[in-house]
Amino acid sequence: MNEKNSLLAEFEGVVSGHRDGHGFVVRDDGQADIYLPSNEMRAVLHKDRVKARIVRLDRKGRPEGRVTEIVERSNSPIIGRLLQESGVWLVAPEDKRYGQDVLIPKGAIGSAKAGQVVVVELTEPPALYGQPVGRVKEVLGDIDDPGMEIEIAVRKYDVPHEFSDAALAQARSLPDHVRASDHLHRVDLRDVPLVTIDGEDARDFDDAVYCEPAKVGRGKGWRLLVAIADVSHYVETGSAIDVDAYDRATSVYFPRRVIPMLPEKLSNGLCSLNPGVERLCMVCDMLVNAKGEIHAYQFYPAVMFSHARFTYTEVAAILQNTRGPEAAQRKALVPYLVNLHDVYRALLVARQVRGAVDFETVETQIVCDESGRIEKIIPRTRNDAHKLIEEAMLAANVCSADFIGEGKHTGLFRVHEGPTPEKQDILRNYLKAMGVTQTISDNPHPSEFQKIASATKDRPESQQIHTMLLRSMQQAIYTPLNQGHFGLAFDAYTHFTSPIRRYPDLLVHRVIKAILAGKRYQLPVLPTPGEAHAKLSKRLASRVKPPVAGEPVKKPSVDTLAWQAAGLHCSANERRADEASRDVEAWLKCKYMREHLGEEFSGVVTSVTSFGLFVTLDAMYVEGLVHITELGGEYFRFDEARQELRGERTGIRYALGSRVQVQVSRVDLDGRRIDFRLVNDNDGMALRAMRDKTGQADTDEVVLGRAGKPRRDRKNEDATSSTSGVAPLLPVLEVKPSAHKAASKKSERSNARAASGKPRKSRR
């Protein structure tokens, strides 16, 4: 399509608002988003479906558009704080992408009081010269109520959090324990000392393990049993519980609260492999040889009896000292834990031979008090017990994928594709700029990434190199089209081990049972996929390679299309759960850091952008932004290849992995923003940089950033440290600078556009 025709054509898409007042039309055809100036956003709201036309292109060829028709108004509720100004009631949306306050008629506030957080249903859409009007649908409570951040998040991200009456009634009708009739056609494993190994705070137990030495072929090896809760026995296809479970697709984990996929009677009771009680399970029974290769496997339904509930910490202590006090308390089970450790080490060898990617990353845990306030944030350390269970679960998942493939049955695979050509180029350029001699090929194998990680692990900048390796990867998805798992270096992989909390695992169990019975599993008629599904579907469509000219295009079967829809739905809702969890964690971290305003901490640069540095504090594992205006009185250029900001005069460089000292200068709770200012003494850095640049240090010519001195108040800036697009419900807290260095509104708008990553408006 030529430029003239593209300017005349209309495109359909969904409006995505921006907290600065402008917006974009995210096109259905996957082409570049169309920028909408603020005047075009007056009559539309975030999530509205519209038709738009491109009216001009900016100097870089990026499209700016005009809304020609509103196809469908979004019916998503709006969450915000009820305010009264000059006798007028209004709600300021918590999600600032909505851009406009909602007017509330006096008779439509219900029982809500000023200052409370409410859910609003629109009764009148916005117009060019009129604000949207709505009514209070639900009162969530006061902003400081414990758990309010979770109540907001589940509504903001449309996370289903209440089970249907039919599902609850069905759950109540289920038995309280395993009945004798349930033993029929099951292998009796009650005498086998299966045990669960989980975290201290785990409440539902999906998996139990057991291992014993065995002869495999002509050599030694192990028999490894992975027993998984048989959720499919109780949750029948198309039942009320099944419909609710599919709608949720996954459990959502927040600090101090879980929104489960299944009703509690199942998730914490009948399906949870609690110690000392009979439970129904599906077993993956494997023979593993000394090289860590799975020699043979079989699946079968069974009845089991968990002989102990171990924690990772306890198992790690026992494995470290089999004669210690922890081992003495579990004396009868210690030999089986040692067997598990032996088979783990064999599986680990196979992992290394396979070339799977294995980067050590720091995961954190938020520890809250009874009121939900953060007490501390601590790193989760992965010990041998974590890794032992992980390898056992990977082995069972691989066998599941192989079993489905060998059974010629459609199912859901967990697919992780290799990096896109664009990400490959970025990574190659970065490695070259960093002086890393190793690189990746045009069709890279995961072992290439692992070799780079191993070769650079002792370098000072190893953490930043490993970060870039991780960022080059794509996200994994669920799909019936098996394309392997790049990161784990498996030809086929699926999820079998967590049916209590993941719907794809439940589907895999049903398929395995169908193959064992010589039947085919038929997916039920599934609910219409939602907005998240549509967005993910569009993103995935851009990955599909165009057909080769002259080759026949094979259309997928109806069965395959149904499984594709289920996979997209589960993948999209997995992302929705992650976004909601991150939003709550960002809220809690902001509340936590409000108590540390003005304090100084050491940290490391974990992300570099054109508008500043994101720094993660060493002691607290909290990330905040050092805006580019805080780096000094010179111009900093963003080097994408090196992932660094470099001062043009002094040559000072800030890159991934750079260590810095910062002060907590500003916390915007409802914008989920934490701002830092540098307190490093940059004099030495500048002098060294000038020596590198000119061969001499002329202190009169060095432009220093006055690091450590208070900076200007940046109330209106839009760069976010965690989750953006959130409207303020509370005042911003900040350390007031003693001297201000004002930046122009033009500069702020430019930085906001940079933060959004979206095309900017034409300046004509």
KELOVO-810135 format. One line per 8 residues: number of its first residue (from 1); their letters; for each residue y negated, x, z negated of C-alpha. Coordinates in Angstrom, 1 decimal, decimal comma, padded with zeros to 4 digits. Last residue first. Layout:
NUM	a	Y X Z; ...
//
This chain:
764	rrskrpkg	-020,4 004,7 -012,4; -018,8 005,9 -015,5; -015,3 004,5 -014,7; -013,4 003,5 -017,8; -010,7 005,7 -019,2; -007,0 005,8 -018,5; -004,8 005,5 -021,6; -003,5 008,2 -023,9
756	saaransr	-004,7 006,3 -026,9; -005,9 009,3 -028,8; -007,8 010,6 -025,7; -009,5 007,3 -025,4; -010,5 007,5 -029,0; -011,8 011,0 -028,5; -014,0 009,9 -025,7; -015,3 006,9 -027,6
748	eskksaak	-016,2 009,2 -030,5; -018,0 011,6 -028,2; -020,0 008,8 -026,7; -020,9 007,6 -030,1; -022,4 011,0 -030,8; -021,2 013,3 -033,5; -023,2 013,7 -036,7; -022,9 016,8 -038,7
740	haspkvel	-023,4 015,7 -042,3; -024,0 017,9 -045,3; -022,9 017,0 -048,9; -019,8 015,4 -047,5; -018,6 012,2 -049,2; -014,8 012,4 -050,0; -013,4 009,3 -048,5; -012,0 005,9 -049,3
732	vpllpavg	-012,0 003,3 -046,5; -012,6 -000,2 -047,7; -009,7 -002,7 -047,6; -008,4 -005,0 -044,9; -009,0 -002,7 -042,0; -007,4 -003,7 -038,7; -004,3 -001,8 -037,6; -003,8 -000,5 -034,1
724	stsstade	-002,5 003,0 -035,0; 000,5 004,1 -037,0; 000,5 007,7 -038,1; -002,5 010,1 -038,3; -004,8 008,0 -036,1; -007,6 009,1 -033,9; -010,0 006,2 -033,8; -013,2 007,5 -035,3
716	nkrdrrpk	-015,6 005,0 -036,8; -016,0 006,2 -040,3; -016,3 009,9 -039,6; -018,5 011,1 -042,4; -019,6 014,7 -041,6; -018,0 017,8 -042,9; -017,9 019,4 -046,3; -017,6 023,2 -046,2
708	garglvve	-014,2 024,8 -046,2; -014,5 026,0 -042,7; -018,0 026,9 -041,7; -016,7 026,9 -038,1; -017,7 030,4 -037,1; -019,5 031,4 -034,0; -019,0 035,2 -033,7; -022,0 036,9 -032,0
700	dtdaqgtk	-023,5 038,5 -035,1; -020,0 039,5 -036,3; -019,4 041,7 -033,3; -015,8 042,7 -033,7; -014,5 044,9 -030,9; -011,8 044,9 -028,2; -013,3 041,9 -026,4; -010,7 039,2 -026,6
692	drmarlam	-008,2 040,5 -029,1; -011,0 041,9 -031,2; -012,7 038,5 -031,0; -009,5 036,8 -032,2; -009,2 039,1 -035,1; -012,8 038,5 -036,1; -012,4 034,8 -035,8; -009,2 034,7 -037,9
684	gdndnvlr	-010,8 036,9 -040,5; -013,9 034,6 -040,7; -011,8 031,5 -040,7; -011,5 031,1 -044,4; -009,3 028,1 -044,5; -010,7 024,9 -046,0; -009,9 022,7 -043,0; -010,7 019,0 -043,2
676	fdirrgdl	-008,1 016,4 -043,5; -008,0 012,7 -042,5; -005,3 010,2 -043,4; -005,1 007,0 -041,3; -002,9 004,0 -041,7; -005,8 001,9 -040,4; -005,2 -000,4 -043,4; -005,3 002,4 -045,9
668	dvrsvqvq	-008,1 004,5 -044,4; -008,0 007,7 -046,4; -010,6 010,4 -046,0; -011,2 014,1 -047,0; -007,9 015,4 -048,2; -008,6 019,2 -048,1; -006,7 021,6 -045,9; -005,2 025,1 -045,9
660	vrsglayr	-003,5 026,0 -042,6; -000,3 027,5 -041,3; 000,2 027,4 -037,5; 003,6 025,9 -036,6; 002,4 024,1 -033,4; -000,8 025,9 -032,4; -004,3 026,5 -033,6; -006,0 029,4 -031,8
652	igtregrl	-009,3 031,2 -032,6; -010,5 032,8 -029,3; -014,0 033,2 -030,8; -016,1 031,8 -027,9; -013,7 029,4 -026,1; -011,9 028,3 -029,3; -008,2 027,6 -028,5; -006,3 024,4 -029,2
644	eqraedfr	-002,5 024,8 -028,8; 000,5 023,3 -027,2; 001,1 026,4 -025,1; 001,5 024,6 -021,9; -000,9 021,8 -022,9; -003,8 024,2 -023,7; -006,5 022,1 -025,3; -009,9 023,8 -025,2
636	fyegglet	-012,0 024,1 -028,3; -015,8 024,2 -027,9; -017,7 025,7 -030,7; -019,2 024,9 -034,1; -016,0 024,7 -036,0; -012,6 023,0 -036,3; -013,8 019,8 -038,0; -015,0 018,2 -034,7
628	ihvlgevy	-011,4 018,6 -033,4; -010,2 016,1 -036,0; -007,9 017,5 -038,7; -005,4 014,6 -038,8; -002,9 013,8 -041,5; 000,8 014,0 -042,2; 002,5 013,7 -045,6; 005,5 015,9 -046,5
620	madltvfl	004,1 016,1 -050,1; 004,2 019,8 -051,0; 004,1 021,4 -047,6; 001,5 019,1 -046,1; 002,0 018,0 -042,5; -001,0 018,7 -040,2; -001,9 016,8 -037,1; -004,4 018,8 -035,1
612	gfstvstv	-007,3 017,5 -033,0; -008,6 015,5 -030,1; -006,9 017,2 -027,2; -003,6 017,1 -029,1; -001,6 019,4 -031,3; 001,3 018,3 -033,5; 003,1 019,7 -036,5; 000,4 022,1 -037,8
604	vgsfeegl	001,6 023,4 -041,2; 000,3 022,7 -044,6; -001,3 024,1 -047,7; -003,1 021,6 -050,0; -006,5 020,9 -051,4; -007,6 017,9 -053,4; -010,7 015,9 -052,5; -008,8 012,6 -052,4
596	hermykck	-005,4 012,8 -054,1; -005,1 009,3 -055,5; -005,9 007,8 -052,1; -002,9 010,0 -050,8; -000,3 007,7 -052,3; -001,9 004,5 -050,9; -001,9 006,3 -047,5; 001,7 007,3 -047,9
588	lwaevdrs	002,7 003,8 -048,7; 000,9 002,4 -045,6; 002,5 005,1 -043,4; 005,9 004,3 -044,8; 005,4 000,6 -044,1; 004,4 001,3 -040,5; 007,3 003,7 -040,0; 009,8 001,1 -041,1
580	aedarren	008,3 -001,5 -038,8; 008,3 000,9 -035,9; 012,0 001,9 -036,5; 013,1 -001,7 -036,8; 011,3 -002,5 -033,5; 013,0 000,5 -031,9; 016,4 -000,8 -032,9; 015,3 -004,2 -031,7
572	aschlgaa	014,7 -002,8 -028,2; 018,1 -001,0 -028,1; 020,0 -004,1 -029,3; 018,2 -006,4 -026,7; 018,7 -003,9 -023,9; 022,4 -003,6 -024,7; 022,9 -007,4 -024,8; 021,1 -007,8 -021,5
564	qwaltdvs	023,2 -005,0 -019,9; 026,3 -006,7 -021,3; 025,3 -010,0 -019,6; 024,6 -008,1 -016,4; 028,0 -006,4 -016,5; 029,7 -009,8 -016,8; 027,7 -011,3 -014,0; 028,9 -008,3 -011,8
556	pkkvpega	026,5 -005,5 -010,8; 025,4 -005,4 -007,2; 026,6 -002,4 -005,2; 024,0 -001,2 -002,8; 025,5 000,1 000,5; 024,5 003,6 001,5; 022,3 003,9 004,6; 019,2 005,2 002,7
548	vppkvrsa	020,1 006,4 -000,8; 019,2 003,9 -003,4; 016,2 004,5 -005,6; 017,0 006,3 -008,9; 016,6 004,1 -012,0; 014,4 005,7 -014,6; 011,4 003,4 -014,0; 013,7 000,4 -014,7
540	lrkslkah	014,3 001,8 -018,2; 010,6 001,4 -019,0; 010,6 -002,2 -017,7; 013,7 -003,1 -019,6; 012,1 -001,7 -022,8; 009,0 -003,9 -022,4; 011,1 -007,0 -021,6; 013,4 -006,4 -024,6
532	aegptplv	010,5 -006,0 -027,0; 009,0 -009,3 -025,7; 012,1 -011,3 -026,5; 015,6 -011,8 -025,0; 016,7 -015,4 -024,5; 019,5 -016,2 -027,0; 023,0 -015,1 -026,0; 025,7 -017,3 -024,4
524	plqyrkga	028,8 -015,6 -026,0; 030,2 -012,4 -024,6; 033,8 -012,7 -023,5; 036,4 -010,2 -024,8; 039,3 -009,6 -022,5; 043,0 -009,9 -023,7; 045,9 -007,6 -024,1; 045,8 -008,0 -027,9
516	liakivrh	044,9 -004,3 -028,5; 042,3 -004,6 -025,7; 040,7 -007,7 -027,4; 040,7 -005,9 -030,8; 038,9 -002,9 -029,2; 036,3 -005,3 -027,6; 035,7 -007,1 -030,8; 035,1 -003,9 -032,7
508	vlldpyrr	032,7 -002,6 -030,0; 030,7 -005,9 -030,3; 030,4 -005,3 -034,1; 029,3 -001,7 -033,5; 026,6 -003,0 -031,1; 025,4 -005,4 -033,9; 024,5 -002,6 -036,3; 024,3 -002,9 -040,1
500	ipstfhty	027,7 -004,2 -041,3; 029,3 -003,0 -038,0; 028,6 000,7 -038,8; 031,4 003,0 -037,5; 032,0 001,9 -033,9; 029,0 003,2 -032,0; 029,7 004,6 -028,5; 030,2 007,9 -026,7
492	adfalgfh	031,6 009,1 -023,4; 031,2 012,5 -021,7; 030,1 013,9 -025,0; 027,6 016,8 -025,3; 026,1 015,5 -028,5; 022,5 015,7 -027,2; 023,5 014,6 -023,6; 025,6 011,5 -024,5
484	gqnlptyi	027,5 010,2 -021,5; 026,5 008,1 -018,6; 028,5 005,0 -019,4; 027,0 001,9 -017,8; 027,6 -000,9 -020,4; 024,3 000,1 -022,1; 022,9 000,9 -025,5; 020,1 003,4 -025,6
476	aqqmsrll	019,3 007,0 -026,7; 015,7 008,2 -026,6; 014,9 011,0 -024,2; 014,7 014,7 -025,1; 011,8 017,0 -024,4; 010,4 016,4 -027,8; 013,4 018,0 -029,4; 013,0 021,3 -027,6
468	mthiqqse	009,3 021,2 -028,4; 010,0 020,9 -032,1; 012,5 023,7 -031,9; 009,8 025,9 -030,4; 007,3 024,8 -033,1; 009,8 025,7 -035,9; 010,7 029,0 -034,4; 007,1 030,2 -034,4
460	prdktasa	007,8 033,1 -036,7; 010,8 034,1 -034,7; 014,2 034,2 -036,4; 015,6 030,9 -034,9; 014,5 031,9 -031,4; 017,8 032,9 -029,8; 019,7 030,1 -031,7; 017,3 027,4 -030,5
452	ikqfesph	017,3 028,7 -026,9; 021,1 028,8 -027,0; 021,2 025,2 -028,3; 019,0 024,0 -025,5; 021,2 025,7 -022,9; 024,3 024,2 -024,6; 022,8 020,7 -023,9; 023,4 021,3 -020,2
444	pndsitqt	020,4 021,5 -017,9; 020,3 020,2 -014,3; 017,3 022,2 -013,0; 018,1 025,0 -015,3; 016,6 025,7 -018,8; 014,8 028,8 -020,1; 015,6 031,9 -022,0; 013,0 034,7 -022,0
436	vgmaklyn	010,7 033,0 -024,6; 007,2 034,5 -024,1; 005,4 031,5 -025,6; 003,8 030,7 -022,2; 007,2 030,8 -020,5; 008,7 028,5 -023,1; 005,8 026,1 -022,7; 006,0 026,1 -018,9
428	rlidqkep	009,7 025,4 -019,0; 009,3 022,6 -021,6; 006,6 020,9 -019,5; 008,7 021,2 -016,4; 011,8 019,7 -018,1; 009,7 016,9 -019,4; 008,6 016,0 -015,9; 012,2 016,3 -014,5
420	tpgehvrf	013,4 013,9 -017,2; 015,4 015,3 -020,1; 019,1 014,5 -020,3; 020,4 011,0 -020,9; 021,6 009,6 -024,2; 024,0 006,7 -023,8; 025,6 004,8 -026,7; 028,2 002,8 -024,8
412	lgthkgeg	028,4 -001,0 -024,9; 031,5 -002,7 -023,5; 033,2 -003,7 -020,3; 037,0 -003,2 -020,4; 039,1 -000,8 -018,3; 041,3 -000,1 -021,3; 040,9 003,6 -020,7; 037,1 003,3 -020,9
404	ifdascvn	037,3 001,1 -024,1; 039,7 003,6 -025,7; 037,5 006,6 -024,7; 034,4 005,0 -026,2; 036,3 004,2 -029,4; 037,8 007,7 -029,6; 034,3 009,2 -029,3; 033,0 007,0 -032,1
396	aalmaeei	035,9 007,9 -034,4; 035,2 011,7 -033,8; 031,5 011,2 -034,4; 032,2 009,4 -037,7; 034,3 012,3 -038,9; 031,7 014,8 -037,8; 028,9 012,9 -039,7; 031,1 012,5 -042,8
388	lkhadnrt	031,6 016,2 -043,0; 028,0 016,9 -042,2; 026,7 014,9 -045,1; 029,3 016,4 -047,5; 028,5 019,9 -046,2; 024,9 019,5 -047,4; 021,9 017,9 -045,7; 018,8 018,1 -047,8
380	rpiikeir	016,6 015,0 -047,9; 013,1 016,3 -048,7; 011,1 014,6 -051,5; 008,2 012,3 -051,5; 007,0 011,4 -055,0; 006,1 008,5 -057,3; 005,1 006,1 -054,5; 004,1 002,7 -055,8
372	gsedcviq	006,6 -000,2 -055,4; 005,9 -001,7 -058,8; 009,2 -000,4 -060,2; 008,5 003,2 -059,1; 009,0 004,6 -055,6; 010,7 007,6 -054,3; 010,1 008,1 -050,6; 012,8 010,2 -048,9
364	tevtefdv	012,1 012,9 -046,3; 014,0 014,3 -043,4; 013,6 018,0 -042,5; 015,1 019,0 -039,2; 017,9 021,5 -038,4; 018,6 021,4 -034,7; 022,1 020,8 -033,5; 022,4 020,3 -029,7
356	agrvqrav	026,1 020,1 -028,6; 027,5 023,1 -026,8; 031,1 021,9 -026,6; 032,2 025,2 -028,1; 029,8 024,6 -031,0; 031,1 021,1 -031,5; 034,7 022,2 -031,3; 034,0 024,8 -034,1
348	llaryvdh	032,4 022,0 -036,2; 035,5 019,8 -035,7; 037,6 022,6 -037,2; 035,2 023,0 -040,1; 035,3 019,2 -040,7; 039,1 019,3 -040,7; 039,1 021,8 -043,5; 036,4 019,9 -045,5
340	lnvlypvl	038,4 016,7 -045,2; 041,5 018,5 -046,5; 039,5 019,8 -049,4; 038,4 016,3 -050,2; 042,0 015,2 -050,1; 043,0 018,0 -052,5; 040,1 016,9 -054,9; 041,4 013,3 -055,2
332	akrqaaep	043,6 013,6 -058,3; 041,2 015,8 -060,1; 038,2 013,6 -059,9; 036,6 014,3 -063,3; 037,8 017,9 -063,2; 036,1 018,3 -059,7; 032,7 017,4 -061,1; 033,2 019,8 -064,1
324	grtnqlia	034,1 022,8 -061,8; 037,5 024,0 -060,6; 037,0 023,0 -057,0; 033,6 024,7 -057,0; 031,5 024,4 -053,8; 033,7 021,5 -052,5; 033,3 019,6 -055,8; 029,5 020,1 -055,8
316	avetytfr	029,2 018,9 -052,2; 031,3 015,9 -053,0; 029,1 014,9 -056,0; 025,9 015,3 -054,0; 027,2 013,3 -051,1; 028,1 010,5 -053,4; 031,7 009,3 -054,0; 033,0 005,8 -054,4
308	ahsfmvap	036,7 006,0 -055,2; 040,2 004,7 -054,4; 039,0 002,3 -051,8; 041,9 -000,2 -051,2; 042,8 -001,0 -047,7; 044,1 -003,7 -045,4; 044,6 -002,8 -041,8; 043,7 -003,5 -038,1
300	yfqyahie	044,8 -000,8 -035,7; 043,4 001,9 -033,4; 045,3 005,0 -032,2; 044,5 008,6 -031,7; 045,9 011,8 -030,1; 045,0 015,5 -029,8; 041,4 015,3 -030,9; 040,2 018,8 -030,5
292	gkanvlmd	038,9 020,7 -033,6; 040,5 024,0 -032,5; 043,1 023,7 -035,3; 044,3 020,3 -033,9; 043,1 016,9 -034,8; 045,4 013,9 -034,9; 043,5 010,6 -035,3; 043,8 007,2 -036,9
284	cvmclrev	040,8 005,0 -036,1; 041,2 002,1 -038,5; 039,7 -001,4 -038,5; 039,3 -002,8 -042,0; 040,0 -005,6 -044,4; 039,2 -004,9 -048,1; 041,1 -004,9 -051,3; 039,1 -004,0 -054,4
276	gpnlsclg	038,8 -000,9 -056,6; 035,9 000,8 -054,9; 033,6 -001,3 -052,6; 034,3 -001,2 -048,9; 031,6 -003,7 -048,1; 032,8 -006,6 -045,9; 033,3 -009,2 -048,7; 030,4 -008,1 -050,9
268	nslkeplm	027,3 -006,1 -050,1; 027,0 -007,0 -046,4; 029,1 -010,1 -046,4; 027,8 -012,1 -049,4; 024,4 -010,5 -048,7; 024,0 -012,3 -045,4; 024,3 -010,0 -042,3; 021,7 -007,9 -040,5
260	pivrrpfy	020,2 -006,9 -043,7; 016,5 -006,6 -044,5; 016,6 -003,7 -047,0; 014,1 -003,0 -049,8; 013,1 -000,2 -052,1; 011,6 002,0 -049,4; 012,2 000,0 -046,1; 015,4 -000,2 -044,1
252	vstardya	015,9 -002,7 -041,3; 019,4 -003,9 -040,6; 020,2 -004,2 -036,9; 020,6 -006,6 -034,0; 018,3 -009,1 -035,8; 018,8 -011,9 -033,3; 022,5 -010,8 -032,8; 023,1 -011,2 -036,5
244	dvdiasgt	021,5 -014,6 -036,7; 023,7 -015,8 -033,8; 026,8 -014,3 -035,4; 026,1 -015,9 -038,7; 025,8 -019,3 -037,0; 029,1 -018,7 -035,1; 029,0 -017,6 -031,4; 031,7 -015,0 -031,8
236	evyhsvda	033,3 -015,1 -035,2; 031,9 -013,1 -038,1; 034,7 -012,9 -040,7; 037,3 -010,9 -038,9; 034,6 -009,2 -036,8; 033,2 -007,5 -040,0; 036,4 -005,3 -040,3; 034,8 -002,6 -042,5
228	iavllrwg	035,6 000,8 -040,9; 038,5 003,1 -041,8; 038,4 006,7 -040,5; 041,8 008,3 -040,9; 042,2 012,0 -040,1; 045,7 013,6 -039,6; 045,2 017,3 -039,6; 046,2 020,4 -037,7
220	kgrgvkap	048,9 023,1 -037,5; 050,5 024,2 -034,3; 053,3 023,2 -031,9; 051,8 019,8 -031,0; 049,8 018,8 -034,0; 051,6 019,3 -037,3; 049,8 017,5 -040,1; 047,6 018,3 -043,1
212	ecyvaddf	046,1 015,2 -044,8; 042,7 013,4 -044,4; 041,2 010,2 -045,7; 037,9 008,4 -044,9; 036,1 005,2 -045,8; 033,3 003,6 -043,8; 030,9 000,7 -043,9; 029,8 000,8 -047,5
204	dradegdi	026,8 -001,4 -048,4; 024,6 -000,6 -051,3; 023,6 003,1 -050,8; 021,1 004,6 -053,2; 023,2 007,6 -054,3; 024,0 008,4 -050,7; 027,5 007,8 -049,2; 031,1 009,0 -049,4
196	tvlpvdrl	033,8 006,3 -049,4; 037,4 007,0 -050,3; 040,8 006,4 -048,8; 043,7 007,3 -051,1; 046,5 005,7 -049,1; 048,4 003,2 -051,2; 046,4 000,2 -050,0; 047,0 001,2 -046,3
188	dvrhlhds	049,1 -001,9 -045,3; 048,9 -002,2 -041,5; 047,8 -005,6 -040,5; 049,5 -008,4 -038,6; 049,2 -010,8 -041,6; 047,3 -009,4 -044,6; 044,6 -012,1 -044,3; 047,1 -014,7 -045,6
180	arvhdpls	047,1 -012,9 -048,9; 043,4 -013,5 -049,3; 040,7 -010,9 -049,4; 038,0 -011,8 -051,9; 035,1 -014,3 -052,4; 036,2 -016,6 -049,6; 033,6 -017,7 -047,0; 032,0 -021,1 -047,3
172	raqalaad	028,8 -019,6 -048,8; 028,4 -017,5 -045,7; 028,7 -020,5 -043,4; 026,0 -022,3 -045,4; 023,7 -019,3 -045,2; 024,2 -019,1 -041,5; 023,5 -022,8 -041,0; 020,4 -022,6 -043,1
164	sfehpvdy	019,1 -019,9 -040,9; 018,6 -016,4 -042,4; 015,1 -015,3 -043,2; 013,7 -011,9 -042,3; 013,6 -011,9 -038,5; 011,4 -008,9 -037,6; 008,4 -010,1 -035,5; 006,7 -006,7 -035,7
156	krvaieie	003,6 -008,0 -037,5; 005,6 -010,5 -039,4; 008,1 -007,9 -040,8; 005,3 -005,4 -041,3; 003,0 -007,7 -043,4; 005,7 -008,7 -045,9; 006,7 -005,1 -046,1; 003,1 -003,9 -046,9
148	mgpddidg	002,9 -006,7 -049,5; 005,8 -005,3 -051,4; 004,0 -005,2 -054,7; 000,8 -007,4 -054,6; -002,3 -005,3 -053,9; -003,4 -007,3 -050,8; -003,1 -010,6 -052,6; -000,6 -013,1 -051,4
140	lvekvrgv	001,4 -014,0 -048,2; -000,2 -017,4 -047,6; 001,3 -019,1 -044,6; 000,1 -021,2 -041,6; -003,6 -020,8 -042,1; -005,3 -022,5 -039,1; -006,9 -021,1 -036,0; -010,0 -020,7 -033,8
132	pqgylapp	-010,5 -017,9 -031,3; -014,1 -016,8 -030,8; -016,4 -018,4 -028,2; -018,6 -017,2 -025,4; -016,1 -015,8 -022,9; -013,4 -018,0 -024,5; -010,9 -017,3 -027,2; -007,8 -019,6 -027,7
124	etlevvvv	-008,0 -022,7 -029,8; -005,4 -023,7 -032,4; -004,2 -020,2 -033,2; -001,6 -019,9 -036,0; -002,7 -017,6 -038,8; -000,6 -015,8 -041,4; -002,5 -014,9 -044,6; -003,5 -012,0 -046,8
116	qgakasgi	-005,8 -013,1 -049,6; -009,4 -012,1 -049,9; -010,8 -015,6 -050,1; -008,2 -018,1 -051,3; -005,5 -019,8 -049,4; -004,3 -023,2 -050,4; -004,9 -024,8 -047,0; -007,4 -022,8 -044,9
108	agkpilvd	-007,5 -025,5 -042,2; -010,0 -027,9 -043,7; -012,8 -025,4 -043,8; -012,3 -024,5 -040,1; -010,9 -021,0 -039,6; -012,5 -018,7 -037,1; -010,3 -015,8 -036,0; -011,9 -012,3 -035,9
100	qgyrkdep	-011,7 -010,6 -032,5; -010,2 -007,3 -031,2; -006,5 -008,3 -031,3; -005,7 -004,6 -031,2; -006,9 -004,5 -034,7; -003,6 -005,5 -036,1; -004,5 -006,8 -039,6; -006,6 -009,5 -038,0
92	avlwvgse	-009,9 -010,3 -039,8; -009,5 -014,0 -040,7; -012,6 -016,3 -040,8; -014,2 -018,8 -043,0; -018,0 -019,5 -042,5; -020,2 -020,1 -045,5; -022,3 -017,0 -044,9; -019,2 -014,9 -044,6
84	qllrgiip	-015,9 -016,0 -046,1; -012,8 -013,8 -045,6; -009,1 -014,4 -045,2; -007,2 -011,1 -044,6; -005,0 -010,8 -041,6; -001,7 -011,6 -039,9; -001,7 -013,2 -036,5; 001,2 -015,4 -035,4
76	snsrevie	002,8 -014,7 -032,0; 002,4 -017,6 -029,5; 000,9 -015,4 -026,8; -001,0 -017,4 -024,2; 000,5 -017,7 -020,8; -000,7 -017,2 -017,2; -004,4 -016,4 -017,9; -005,9 -015,9 -014,5
68	tvrgeprg	-008,2 -013,5 -012,6; -008,5 -010,8 -015,3; -010,6 -007,9 -014,0; -009,4 -004,4 -013,4; -010,1 -000,7 -013,7; -007,6 001,6 -011,9; -007,3 005,4 -012,3; -008,1 007,4 -009,2
60	krdlrvir	-009,5 010,4 -011,0; -013,1 009,5 -010,2; -012,6 005,9 -011,5; -011,0 003,2 -009,3; -012,5 -000,2 -008,8; -011,9 -003,9 -008,9; -008,1 -004,0 -009,6; -007,0 -007,6 -009,9
52	akvrdkhl	-005,4 -009,2 -012,9; -002,9 -012,0 -013,7; -002,4 -012,6 -017,3; 000,2 -012,8 -020,1; -001,5 -012,7 -023,6; 000,0 -010,0 -025,9; -003,5 -008,9 -027,3; -006,0 -011,6 -026,7
44	varmensp	-008,0 -012,9 -023,8; -011,4 -014,4 -023,2; -013,5 -011,6 -024,6; -011,3 -008,8 -023,3; -013,0 -008,7 -019,9; -016,3 -007,8 -021,6; -014,6 -005,0 -023,5; -013,5 -003,2 -020,3
36	lyidaqgd	-009,9 -003,8 -019,0; -008,0 -000,8 -017,8; -005,0 -001,5 -015,5; -001,8 000,2 -016,6; -000,2 002,4 -013,9; 002,8 000,9 -012,1; 005,8 -000,5 -013,9; 006,0 -003,7 -011,8
28	drvvfghg	005,3 -005,9 -014,8; 002,0 -004,3 -015,3; 000,6 -003,4 -018,8; -002,9 -004,9 -018,5; -005,2 -002,7 -020,6; -007,7 -003,2 -023,4; -011,3 -002,6 -024,6; -012,5 -003,4 -028,1
20	drhgsvvg	-012,1 000,0 -029,7; -008,9 -001,1 -031,5; -007,2 -001,4 -028,1; -005,6 -004,5 -026,7; -002,4 -004,6 -024,6; -002,5 -007,5 -022,2; 000,8 -008,4 -020,5; 001,3 -008,2 -016,8
12	efeallsn	000,9 -009,8 -013,4; -000,8 -008,1 -010,5; -003,2 -009,4 -007,9; -003,9 -007,5 -004,7; -007,4 -006,9 -003,2; -007,9 -003,5 -004,7; -004,4 -002,4 -003,7; -005,1 -003,6 -000,1
4	kenm	-008,1 -001,3 000,2; -006,4 001,7 -001,3; -003,4 001,5 001,0; 000,0 000,0 000,0
//
